[in-house]
Amino acid sequence: MTVAGSLVTMAATGTPALASGHARDAETATEYVDVQLLSITDLHGYLQAPPASDAVITGAGGERFTVGGVPYLATHLNNLRAGRTNTLFFSQGDLFSGWAFPAESLADEPTIEALNRMGLDFSTAGNHEFDRTPGFLINHMERGRSYAGEGWTNSFPDSGGRIFHGADFRYYSANMLWGNSGKTVLPPVNVEWVRGRGGRRLPIGFIHLTVTGTDTGSTSFQTALRMTAELETANRCAAQLKAQGVNAIVLSMHDGAVAGSDFNSGSTPSGPAYDLALAVSSDIDAIVTGHWHCAFNMMVPDPSGKPRPFVEAGCHGQLINEINLRLDPVTGEVVRELTTSTNHPNTHDVPPDPELKETTDYWTGYADNRGATRIARQTASFTRALNKFGESTMGNLAADWALWAGSQPLDPFDTGNINPNEPAQLALIALAPRQGSCVIGGDLTLDASVQGAVSFRKAFTLVGYGNPIVTATVTGQCIHDTLEQQWKMNGTLLTYAPFAVSHNVRYTFDATGAAGDRVSPADVLIDGTPLDVKASYRIAVPAYTLIGADDYPALAKHTQPVRHTRDFESFIAYLQSQAVLTPAPLGRVTARNAAGLRAETGELLPVPPTASADTPRVASAGTDGGQGRC
């Protein structure tokens, strides 16, 4: 075999990537043990259908396919499994914690039921599996244990009338560790056994990697965790498996790459997973990736020059990857020359599986009924429209929510924090950040036809991109510097990216001051007391803002961070706690010398557009594991 031979790729849809010319006749090599590996990645709870932007994919020759939906996925899986003795179905992670309302609003329990019904065997943990702390993943999603709010926030009756019992499969990660003990949060590897001739059982080892940076990313921010490097971890696990007599090894990783636009071939590959694929141990026989929401199917050479599959199967139920391995019936080693790989589109030219259709229809109806539940009442509209000082009624509501959220006890399943939970003393919400996303997704408009009722679904879609509110200790100087960073020169133009401040904060800026010299600490009042630049305060902000993704870098000088409940969940709880919502008069932010000769409040940056139902709920600009992917 040569490197050139290892790069044989697709010629047409349905023709697999081949490790060599011999692989064309692999099905006739009956002296070997046939193993079928089926996998999906990054489903993100899209059970009925993907968002419209991902519902059509491109194959060979520009052919387009309409794809998505787990009822069709189940049918394709059944067809692919038919007649096969040794089949394993697994995932590269981010199966749940997505943005589809029926799944996300019901603690992602619908996704787990669908995966159980499709017979998922195991999964790598993606970054989004850690969005609600490891305790939630292990104790609720895997083990089905209820927690406070049973029946409202968790433990719903499934489509068969049974209360949620957890996953019938396990999650794995070799490089996610507890920071204090250094032990892995989840099992690092699993060994599956396949049947050979004469009843002989042969092992296949699976190594699992979570994208590095998950512990510090905005959605999965966890102070109790730390991570190890992907390459070193994979090599160590491969050596351990080999020493245990496991001679067939697959790397399943939640990190990805990009390799062209045809979902069933690969061209000009690049990205961290590709770099790893070229360097990781030659003992690994296939590399299956995710996280980047890309689709490719190709062979790449290992460090010794032998080909192995390097694949990614898109996202949101678009594709099923199939890798076929031939094992030596005695040693269990993979006969690499006979390996094939194909990305199958999850098309709609097959009948939907009736059991999965019933399941998805049930959860859609359940979520719709629950979404109509009234959780609060408003007396007037809250809008994002900014006055000349950068203040809005919707912004003030969000800041008050953040202060409340940062003063609540931690979730009962919280195992992601190591610092004491001290309540917030003030809160900031970026209303029109220079970069990235805004946590506010729209206006809370009064609907007089329902007497101002605010429904669960309306609140769910209004605030949040899956980030926890984080409280942290900062100095008064840090608060001052953060407020100063609202103004920035863009050439000769003074721009203004305002914060909303919580109800207990008032400040005045000098409209004639230069950028960086507009706010005096004496003019910043917290609970009526001037800001002390040498004192310490507990601040509450979305994790996205705390890690600097909004371009307020002063907040990087924080200590003792503590994550709280995710934004859209805690916002709903906040509205419930208030019962009646009335916009407070504006005036938390004022300007001195506003009528002066050289007065300039700054060019207000535009408020981000209202999020649509088709827009994935995710903060942008590199907040997911540091890769800028999902």
C-alpha positions as CSV (number, residue, x, y, z in Angstrom):
1,M,0.0,0.0,0.0
2,T,1.1,3.6,-0.8
3,V,-0.1,6.9,0.5
4,A,-1.5,7.6,-2.9
5,G,-3.5,4.3,-2.7
6,S,-4.9,5.4,0.6
7,L,-6.5,8.5,-0.8
8,V,-9.0,6.7,-3.0
9,T,-12.4,8.4,-2.4
10,M,-15.9,8.5,-3.7
11,A,-16.8,8.5,-7.3
12,A,-20.5,8.6,-6.8
13,T,-23.1,8.5,-4.0
14,G,-23.3,5.1,-2.4
15,T,-19.8,4.0,-3.5
16,P,-17.6,3.7,-0.4
17,A,-14.2,5.2,0.2
18,L,-11.8,2.3,-0.2
19,A,-8.6,1.6,1.6
20,S,-7.3,-0.2,-1.5
21,G,-8.5,-1.7,-4.8
22,H,-8.9,-5.0,-2.9
23,A,-11.7,-3.4,-0.8
24,R,-14.0,-3.4,-3.9
25,D,-14.3,-7.2,-3.4
26,A,-14.3,-7.1,0.4
27,E,-17.8,-8.7,0.6
28,T,-16.4,-11.9,-1.0
29,A,-13.6,-12.2,1.6
30,T,-15.7,-14.6,3.7
31,E,-12.6,-15.9,5.5
32,Y,-12.6,-12.8,7.6
33,V,-14.9,-11.6,10.3
34,D,-17.2,-8.9,9.0
35,V,-18.0,-5.9,11.3
36,Q,-20.3,-3.0,10.5
37,L,-19.9,0.3,12.4
38,L,-22.8,2.7,12.0
39,S,-22.6,6.2,13.5
40,I,-24.3,9.6,13.7
41,T,-23.1,12.8,15.3
42,D,-24.4,16.2,16.5
43,L,-28.0,15.3,16.4
44,H,-28.7,18.2,18.9
45,G,-32.2,17.0,19.6
46,Y,-33.6,17.6,16.1
47,L,-36.0,14.6,16.1
48,Q,-38.7,15.7,13.7
49,A,-36.5,17.5,11.2
50,P,-33.3,19.6,11.0
51,P,-33.4,23.4,10.7
52,A,-34.2,24.5,7.2
53,S,-30.6,25.5,6.6
54,D,-29.4,21.9,7.1
55,A,-32.3,20.1,5.5
56,V,-30.7,19.8,2.1
57,I,-27.2,18.4,1.5
58,T,-24.9,18.1,-1.6
59,G,-23.4,14.8,-2.8
60,A,-21.3,13.8,-5.8
61,G,-21.8,15.9,-8.9
62,G,-23.8,18.5,-7.1
63,E,-26.8,16.2,-6.5
64,R,-28.9,17.5,-3.7
65,F,-30.8,15.4,-1.1
66,T,-33.5,16.4,1.4
67,V,-32.6,14.8,4.7
68,G,-33.4,14.6,8.4
69,G,-35.8,13.3,11.0
70,V,-35.3,10.3,13.3
71,P,-38.3,8.3,11.9
72,Y,-36.4,8.1,8.6
73,L,-33.1,7.6,10.3
74,A,-34.6,4.5,12.1
75,T,-35.7,3.0,8.8
76,H,-32.3,3.5,7.2
77,L,-30.6,2.0,10.2
78,N,-32.8,-1.0,10.1
79,N,-32.1,-1.5,6.4
80,L,-28.4,-1.1,6.8
81,R,-28.4,-3.6,9.7
82,A,-30.4,-6.2,7.9
83,G,-28.5,-9.5,7.4
84,R,-25.5,-8.4,9.4
85,T,-24.2,-10.4,12.3
86,N,-21.9,-7.9,13.9
87,T,-23.2,-4.4,13.9
88,L,-22.4,-1.5,16.4
89,F,-24.3,1.8,16.4
90,F,-22.6,4.7,18.2
91,S,-22.2,8.4,18.2
92,Q,-19.5,11.1,18.4
93,G,-21.6,13.3,20.8
94,D,-23.7,16.4,21.0
95,L,-26.8,14.2,20.7
96,F,-28.7,16.4,23.1
97,S,-28.5,19.9,24.4
98,G,-29.5,21.5,21.2
99,W,-32.1,24.0,20.1
100,A,-35.2,22.1,19.0
101,F,-38.0,23.2,21.3
102,P,-39.6,19.8,21.9
103,A,-36.3,18.3,23.1
104,E,-34.6,21.2,24.8
105,S,-37.6,22.4,26.7
106,L,-38.2,18.9,28.1
107,A,-34.7,18.3,29.6
108,D,-33.7,16.5,26.4
109,E,-35.5,13.5,27.6
110,P,-37.2,13.1,24.2
111,T,-33.8,12.7,22.5
112,I,-32.8,9.9,24.9
113,E,-36.0,8.0,24.3
114,A,-35.5,8.2,20.5
115,L,-31.9,7.0,20.8
116,N,-33.0,4.2,23.1
117,R,-35.6,3.1,20.6
118,M,-33.1,3.2,17.7
119,G,-30.7,1.0,19.7
120,L,-27.7,3.3,20.2
121,D,-25.0,1.2,21.8
122,F,-22.7,3.9,23.2
123,S,-21.6,7.5,22.6
124,T,-18.6,9.8,23.0
125,A,-19.5,12.8,25.2
126,G,-19.4,16.1,23.2
127,N,-19.0,19.5,24.6
128,H,-22.8,20.0,24.8
129,E,-23.3,16.9,26.9
130,F,-21.5,18.9,29.6
131,D,-23.9,21.9,29.3
132,R,-25.6,21.1,32.6
133,T,-22.7,19.8,34.7
134,P,-21.4,16.2,34.8
135,G,-23.9,15.4,37.6
136,F,-26.8,16.0,35.2
137,L,-25.2,13.9,32.5
138,I,-24.4,10.9,34.7
139,N,-27.2,11.0,37.3
140,H,-30.2,12.1,35.1
141,M,-29.4,11.4,31.5
142,E,-27.6,8.1,32.0
143,R,-29.2,6.8,35.2
144,G,-32.6,8.5,35.0
145,R,-32.6,9.9,38.5
146,S,-35.1,12.7,39.2
147,Y,-34.3,16.0,40.8
148,A,-36.2,19.0,42.1
149,G,-39.1,20.0,39.9
150,E,-40.0,16.5,38.8
151,G,-42.9,16.7,36.3
152,W,-42.2,20.3,35.4
153,T,-38.4,20.6,34.7
154,N,-37.6,16.8,34.4
155,S,-38.8,13.3,34.6
156,F,-41.7,13.5,32.1
157,P,-43.8,10.6,30.9
158,D,-42.4,9.2,27.7
159,S,-44.4,8.1,24.6
160,G,-45.1,4.7,26.3
161,G,-46.4,6.3,29.5
162,R,-43.3,5.5,31.5
163,I,-41.4,8.1,33.5
164,F,-38.0,8.9,32.1
165,H,-35.5,6.1,33.1
166,G,-32.4,7.4,31.5
167,A,-30.3,6.1,28.6
168,D,-29.9,2.5,27.7
169,F,-26.4,3.3,26.5
170,R,-23.3,4.8,28.1
171,Y,-21.2,7.9,27.5
172,Y,-17.4,7.9,27.4
173,S,-14.6,10.5,27.4
174,A,-10.9,9.8,27.9
175,N,-9.7,13.4,28.2
176,M,-12.3,15.0,30.5
177,L,-11.0,14.8,34.1
178,W,-12.0,15.9,37.5
179,G,-9.6,18.8,38.3
180,N,-8.9,17.8,41.9
181,S,-8.5,14.0,41.5
182,G,-7.3,13.7,37.9
183,K,-9.7,10.8,37.4
184,T,-11.8,10.7,34.2
185,V,-15.3,11.9,34.6
186,L,-16.6,9.1,32.4
187,P,-15.0,5.8,31.3
188,P,-12.3,6.5,28.8
189,V,-12.7,3.5,26.5
190,N,-15.1,0.6,25.9
191,V,-14.4,-2.8,24.4
192,E,-17.2,-4.4,22.3
193,W,-17.1,-8.1,21.4
194,V,-18.1,-9.4,18.0
195,R,-18.7,-13.0,16.9
196,G,-16.3,-14.9,14.7
197,R,-16.2,-18.4,13.4
198,G,-17.0,-21.3,15.8
199,G,-18.4,-18.9,18.4
200,R,-15.0,-17.2,18.9
201,R,-15.4,-13.7,20.3
202,L,-13.1,-10.9,19.1
203,P,-12.7,-7.5,20.8
204,I,-12.9,-4.0,19.3
205,G,-11.7,-1.1,21.4
206,F,-13.2,2.4,21.2
207,I,-11.3,5.4,22.4
208,H,-13.4,8.6,23.1
209,L,-12.2,12.2,23.0
210,T,-14.2,15.4,23.9
211,V,-13.0,18.6,22.2
212,T,-10.4,20.4,24.3
213,G,-11.7,23.7,25.7
214,T,-15.1,22.2,26.7
215,D,-14.3,23.0,30.4
216,T,-13.8,26.7,29.6
217,G,-16.3,27.2,26.8
218,S,-19.3,29.3,27.5
219,T,-22.1,26.7,27.3
220,S,-20.1,24.0,29.2
221,F,-18.2,26.2,31.6
222,Q,-17.1,23.9,34.5
223,T,-14.6,25.0,37.1
224,A,-14.4,21.4,38.5
225,L,-13.1,20.0,35.3
226,R,-9.8,20.0,33.3
227,M,-8.8,18.3,30.1
228,T,-5.8,16.5,28.6
229,A,-4.5,16.9,25.1
230,E,-6.2,14.8,22.5
231,L,-3.2,13.3,20.7
232,E,-1.4,12.2,23.8
233,T,-4.6,10.8,25.4
234,A,-5.5,8.8,22.3
235,N,-2.0,7.4,21.9
236,R,-1.9,6.3,25.6
237,C,-5.3,4.7,25.4
238,A,-4.4,2.9,22.1
239,A,-1.2,1.5,23.8
240,Q,-3.2,0.3,26.8
241,L,-5.8,-1.4,24.6
242,K,-3.1,-3.1,22.6
243,A,-1.4,-4.3,25.7
244,Q,-4.7,-5.9,26.8
245,G,-4.9,-7.9,23.6
246,V,-7.3,-5.6,21.7
247,N,-6.1,-5.6,18.1
248,A,-8.9,-3.6,16.5
249,I,-9.2,0.0,17.7
250,V,-11.5,2.8,16.6
251,L,-11.1,6.5,17.7
252,S,-14.4,8.3,18.2
253,M,-13.8,12.0,18.8
254,H,-15.9,15.1,19.3
255,D,-13.6,17.3,17.3
256,G,-13.7,17.8,13.6
257,A,-12.4,19.1,10.3
258,V,-13.6,20.3,6.9
259,A,-12.9,18.4,3.7
260,G,-14.9,19.8,0.8
261,S,-18.6,20.1,0.0
262,D,-19.4,16.6,-1.1
263,F,-20.7,14.7,1.9
264,N,-19.3,11.4,0.6
265,S,-15.8,12.3,-0.4
266,G,-13.0,14.4,0.9
267,S,-10.8,17.1,-0.6
268,T,-8.3,19.6,0.8
269,P,-8.9,18.5,4.4
270,S,-8.0,20.8,7.3
271,G,-8.8,21.1,11.0
272,P,-7.7,19.7,14.3
273,A,-9.1,16.3,13.8
274,Y,-7.3,16.0,10.4
275,D,-4.0,17.0,12.1
276,L,-4.6,14.3,14.7
277,A,-5.6,11.7,12.1
278,L,-2.2,12.1,10.4
279,A,-0.2,11.8,13.7
280,V,-2.2,9.5,16.1
281,S,-1.0,5.9,16.7
282,S,-1.0,3.5,13.8
283,D,-2.7,1.0,16.1
284,I,-5.9,2.9,15.5
285,D,-7.8,1.5,12.5
286,A,-10.5,4.2,12.0
287,I,-11.2,7.8,13.1
288,V,-14.8,9.0,13.3
289,T,-15.3,12.7,14.1
290,G,-17.9,15.3,14.9
291,H,-18.4,18.8,16.4
292,W,-17.7,20.8,13.2
293,H,-21.1,19.9,11.6
294,C,-19.2,19.0,8.4
295,A,-19.6,16.0,6.2
296,F,-16.8,14.1,4.5
297,N,-15.7,10.5,3.9
298,M,-12.1,9.6,3.0
299,M,-9.1,7.5,3.7
300,V,-5.9,9.1,5.2
301,P,-2.6,7.5,5.9
302,D,-1.5,6.7,9.4
303,P,2.1,7.5,10.5
304,S,3.3,4.2,8.9
305,G,1.5,5.0,5.6
306,K,-1.4,2.5,5.9
307,P,-4.9,3.9,5.1
308,R,-7.7,4.2,7.6
309,P,-11.1,5.9,7.4
310,F,-11.4,9.5,8.4
311,V,-15.0,10.5,8.4
312,E,-17.6,13.0,9.7
313,A,-21.4,12.5,9.3
314,G,-22.7,16.1,9.3
315,C,-25.2,17.1,11.9
316,H,-28.9,17.1,12.9
317,G,-29.7,13.7,11.5
318,Q,-28.4,14.3,8.0
319,L,-26.2,11.2,7.5
320,I,-25.3,7.8,8.8
321,N,-21.7,6.8,8.4
322,E,-21.0,3.1,7.7
323,I,-17.5,1.7,8.1
324,N,-17.0,-2.0,7.3
325,L,-14.0,-3.7,8.8
326,R,-12.7,-7.2,8.1
327,L,-11.0,-8.8,11.1
328,D,-8.5,-11.7,11.1
329,P,-10.5,-14.5,12.6
330,V,-7.5,-15.6,14.8
331,T,-5.7,-12.4,15.9
332,G,-8.7,-10.0,15.6
333,E,-6.5,-7.5,13.7
334,V,-8.2,-5.3,11.0
335,V,-7.3,-6.2,7.5
336,R,-6.9,-2.6,6.5
337,E,-6.8,-3.2,2.7
338,L,-10.4,-4.4,2.9
339,T,-11.8,-1.5,4.8
340,T,-14.7,0.5,3.3
341,S,-16.6,3.6,4.4
342,T,-19.7,5.4,3.2
343,N,-21.8,8.3,4.3
344,H,-25.5,7.4,3.7
345,P,-27.9,10.4,3.4
346,N,-30.9,10.2,5.7
347,T,-33.3,10.6,2.8
348,H,-37.1,10.6,2.7
349,D,-37.5,8.0,0.0
350,V,-38.2,5.3,2.6
351,P,-41.2,5.0,4.9
352,P,-40.7,6.6,8.3
353,D,-40.4,4.0,11.1
354,P,-43.8,4.0,12.7
355,E,-42.5,3.6,16.3
356,L,-40.1,6.5,16.0
357,K,-42.8,8.6,14.2
358,E,-45.2,7.9,17.1
359,T,-42.4,8.9,19.5
360,T,-41.5,12.2,17.8
361,D,-45.2,13.2,17.3
362,Y,-45.9,12.5,21.0
363,W,-43.1,14.7,22.2
364,T,-44.0,17.5,19.7
365,G,-47.5,17.5,21.0
366,Y,-46.4,17.3,24.7
367,A,-44.0,20.3,24.2
368,D,-46.7,22.3,22.4
369,N,-49.2,21.8,25.2
370,R,-46.6,22.7,27.8
371,G,-45.4,25.6,25.8
372,A,-48.8,27.2,26.0
373,T,-48.7,27.2,29.8
374,R,-49.0,30.7,31.3
375,I,-46.0,31.4,33.6
376,A,-46.4,35.2,34.2
377,R,-48.4,38.3,33.2
378,Q,-47.1,41.5,31.8
379,T,-48.7,45.0,32.0
380,A,-46.8,46.6,29.1
381,S,-44.3,45.7,26.4
382,F,-40.6,45.3,27.0
383,T,-38.5,46.3,24.0
384,R,-34.8,46.2,23.0
385,A,-35.1,49.7,21.4
386,L,-32.2,51.7,23.0
387,N,-32.5,55.3,24.2
388,K,-29.7,57.7,23.5
389,F,-27.9,56.5,26.6
390,G,-28.0,52.8,25.5
391,E,-30.8,51.7,27.9
392,S,-33.9,49.7,27.1
393,T,-36.7,48.1,29.0
394,M,-35.9,44.6,27.8
395,G,-32.3,45.1,28.7
396,N,-33.2,46.2,32.2
397,L,-35.5,43.1,32.6
398,A,-32.6,40.9,31.5
399,A,-30.1,42.5,33.9
400,D,-32.6,42.1,36.7
401,W,-33.0,38.4,35.8
402,A,-29.2,37.9,35.8
403,L,-28.9,39.4,39.3
404,W,-31.7,37.1,40.5
405,A,-30.1,34.1,38.8
406,G,-26.7,34.8,40.3
407,S,-28.2,34.8,43.8
408,Q,-30.0,31.4,43.6
409,P,-28.8,28.2,45.1
410,L,-27.0,25.8,42.8
411,D,-28.8,23.0,40.9
412,P,-29.2,19.8,43.0
413,F,-27.2,17.8,40.5
414,D,-24.4,20.4,40.2
415,T,-20.9,18.8,40.3
416,G,-19.2,21.3,38.0
417,N,-18.3,23.9,40.6
418,I,-15.4,24.1,43.1
419,N,-15.8,27.6,44.4
420,P,-18.3,28.8,47.1
421,N,-21.6,30.1,45.9
422,E,-21.7,33.7,47.1
423,P,-24.7,35.8,45.8
424,A,-24.2,38.4,43.1
425,Q,-24.1,42.1,44.0
426,L,-24.7,43.4,40.5
427,A,-25.3,42.2,37.0
428,L,-24.4,43.3,33.5
429,I,-25.9,42.2,30.2
430,A,-24.4,43.2,26.8
431,L,-27.1,44.6,24.6
432,A,-25.3,45.3,21.4
433,P,-21.9,43.7,21.6
434,R,-19.2,44.5,19.1
435,Q,-18.7,40.8,18.3
436,G,-20.6,37.6,18.9
437,S,-24.2,37.2,20.1
438,C,-26.7,38.9,22.4
439,V,-28.4,36.8,25.0
440,I,-31.7,38.7,24.3
441,G,-33.5,37.2,21.3
442,G,-36.4,39.5,20.9
443,D,-39.0,41.9,22.5
444,L,-41.5,40.8,25.1
445,T,-44.5,42.4,23.5
446,L,-47.8,42.7,25.3
447,D,-50.5,40.6,23.9
448,A,-53.8,42.2,25.0
449,S,-55.8,39.4,23.5
450,V,-54.6,37.0,26.3
451,Q,-54.6,39.8,29.0
452,G,-50.9,40.0,28.9
453,A,-50.2,36.3,29.6
454,V,-46.6,35.2,29.1
455,S,-46.4,31.6,28.0
456,F,-43.7,29.1,28.7
457,R,-42.7,29.0,25.0
458,K,-42.7,32.8,24.6
459,A,-40.2,33.1,27.5
460,F,-38.2,30.1,26.3
461,T,-37.5,31.7,22.9
462,L,-36.9,35.2,24.3
463,V,-33.7,35.0,26.3
464,G,-30.8,32.6,26.1
465,Y,-28.3,30.9,23.9
466,G,-27.6,27.9,26.3
467,N,-25.2,29.7,28.6
468,P,-25.2,29.6,32.3
469,I,-25.2,32.8,34.3
470,V,-21.8,32.9,36.1
471,T,-21.0,34.8,39.2
472,A,-17.4,35.8,39.8
473,T,-15.4,38.0,42.1
474,V,-14.0,41.2,40.5
475,T,-12.5,44.3,41.8
476,G,-14.1,47.7,41.6
477,Q,-11.4,48.6,39.2
478,C,-12.4,45.7,37.0
479,I,-16.0,47.0,37.0
480,H,-14.9,50.5,36.2
481,D,-12.7,49.2,33.3
482,T,-15.5,47.1,31.9
483,L,-17.8,50.0,31.8
484,E,-15.2,52.1,30.1
485,Q,-14.8,49.4,27.4
486,Q,-18.4,50.1,26.2
487,W,-16.8,52.9,24.2
488,K,-14.2,52.3,21.5
489,M,-12.8,54.3,18.6
490,N,-13.3,52.8,15.2
491,G,-11.1,55.1,13.1
492,T,-12.5,58.6,13.8
493,L,-15.9,57.2,15.0
494,L,-16.7,56.7,18.7
495,T,-18.7,53.5,19.0
496,Y,-20.9,52.5,22.0
497,A,-21.6,48.9,22.9
498,P,-23.8,49.4,26.0
499,F,-24.5,47.2,29.0
500,A,-27.8,46.9,30.8
501,V,-27.2,47.2,34.5
502,S,-29.3,45.6,37.3
503,H,-31.9,47.6,39.2
504,N,-29.5,48.3,42.1
505,V,-26.9,50.0,39.9
506,R,-26.8,53.6,38.6
507,Y,-24.0,55.3,36.8
508,T,-23.3,58.5,34.9
509,F,-20.8,58.9,32.1
510,D,-19.2,62.0,30.7
511,A,-20.4,62.7,27.2
512,T,-17.4,64.9,26.5
513,G,-14.8,62.4,27.8
514,A,-12.5,60.4,25.6
515,A,-12.9,56.7,25.1
516,G,-11.4,55.1,28.2
517,D,-12.0,58.1,30.3
518,R,-15.8,58.5,30.5
519,V,-16.8,56.9,33.8
520,S,-15.7,58.1,37.2
521,P,-15.9,55.5,40.0
522,A,-17.6,58.1,42.1
523,D,-20.4,58.2,39.6
524,V,-21.1,54.4,39.8
525,L,-23.5,53.6,42.5
526,I,-24.2,50.0,43.7
527,D,-27.0,49.9,46.2
528,G,-26.5,53.6,46.6
529,T,-22.8,53.4,47.5
530,P,-20.1,54.7,45.2
531,L,-17.8,52.1,43.5
532,D,-14.7,51.4,45.5
533,V,-12.0,50.5,43.0
534,K,-10.0,48.6,45.6
535,A,-13.0,46.6,47.0
536,S,-14.2,43.2,45.7
537,Y,-17.7,42.5,44.3
538,R,-19.6,39.5,43.1
539,I,-20.8,40.1,39.5
540,A,-23.3,38.1,37.5
541,V,-23.0,37.9,33.7
542,P,-23.5,35.2,31.0
543,A,-20.5,32.9,30.7
544,Y,-20.1,34.1,27.1
545,T,-19.4,37.6,28.4
546,L,-17.2,36.5,31.3
547,I,-14.8,34.6,28.9
548,G,-14.4,37.7,26.7
549,A,-16.4,36.6,23.7
550,D,-18.3,40.0,23.8
551,D,-15.1,42.0,23.6
552,Y,-15.1,43.4,27.1
553,P,-11.6,42.0,28.0
554,A,-11.4,43.6,31.5
555,L,-13.7,40.8,32.8
556,A,-10.9,38.3,32.2
557,K,-9.5,39.5,35.6
558,H,-12.1,37.6,37.6
559,T,-11.6,35.0,40.3
560,Q,-13.8,32.4,42.0
561,P,-16.3,31.8,39.2
562,V,-19.5,29.8,39.9
563,R,-21.8,28.6,37.2
564,H,-25.6,28.8,37.7
565,T,-28.6,27.5,35.8
566,R,-28.6,27.9,32.0
567,D,-30.0,31.2,30.7
568,F,-33.4,30.2,29.2
569,E,-34.2,27.9,32.1
570,S,-33.4,30.4,34.8
571,F,-35.2,33.2,32.9
572,I,-38.4,31.1,32.9
573,A,-38.0,30.5,36.6
574,Y,-37.4,34.3,37.2
575,L,-40.6,35.2,35.4
576,Q,-42.5,32.7,37.4
577,S,-41.1,34.2,40.6
578,Q,-42.2,37.7,39.6
579,A,-45.7,36.7,38.5
580,V,-46.5,40.2,37.2
581,L,-44.0,42.1,35.0
582,T,-44.1,45.9,34.6
583,P,-41.4,47.8,32.8
584,A,-39.5,50.1,35.2
585,P,-38.8,53.7,34.1
586,L,-35.5,54.1,32.3
587,G,-32.7,56.1,34.0
588,R,-30.2,53.6,35.3
589,V,-27.7,55.2,32.9
590,T,-27.4,58.9,32.5
591,A,-24.9,61.3,30.9
592,R,-23.1,64.4,32.2
593,N,-22.4,67.3,29.8
594,A,-24.8,65.7,27.2
595,A,-25.6,69.2,25.9
596,G,-22.0,70.3,25.8
597,L,-20.3,71.7,22.7
598,R,-18.2,68.5,22.3
599,A,-20.8,66.1,23.7
600,E,-21.0,62.7,22.1
601,T,-22.7,59.7,23.6
602,G,-21.2,57.5,20.9
603,E,-22.6,55.7,17.9
604,L,-24.8,53.0,19.3
605,L,-24.1,49.6,17.7
606,P,-27.1,47.9,16.2
607,V,-29.2,45.5,18.4
608,P,-28.9,42.0,16.9
609,P,-31.9,40.9,14.9
610,T,-34.7,38.9,16.5
611,A,-33.8,35.2,16.5
612,S,-36.0,33.0,14.3
613,A,-37.4,29.6,15.1
614,D,-34.9,28.2,12.6
615,T,-31.9,29.8,14.3
616,P,-29.9,27.3,16.4
617,R,-29.7,28.5,20.0
618,V,-25.9,28.9,20.3
619,A,-23.6,31.8,21.1
620,S,-21.1,32.5,18.2
621,A,-17.5,33.5,18.0
622,G,-15.7,30.5,19.4
623,T,-17.6,29.6,22.5
624,D,-17.9,25.9,22.1
625,G,-14.7,24.2,23.2
626,G,-12.7,27.1,21.9
627,Q,-13.2,25.9,18.3
628,G,-16.0,28.2,17.1
629,R,-18.0,25.2,16.2
630,C,-21.1,23.6,17.7
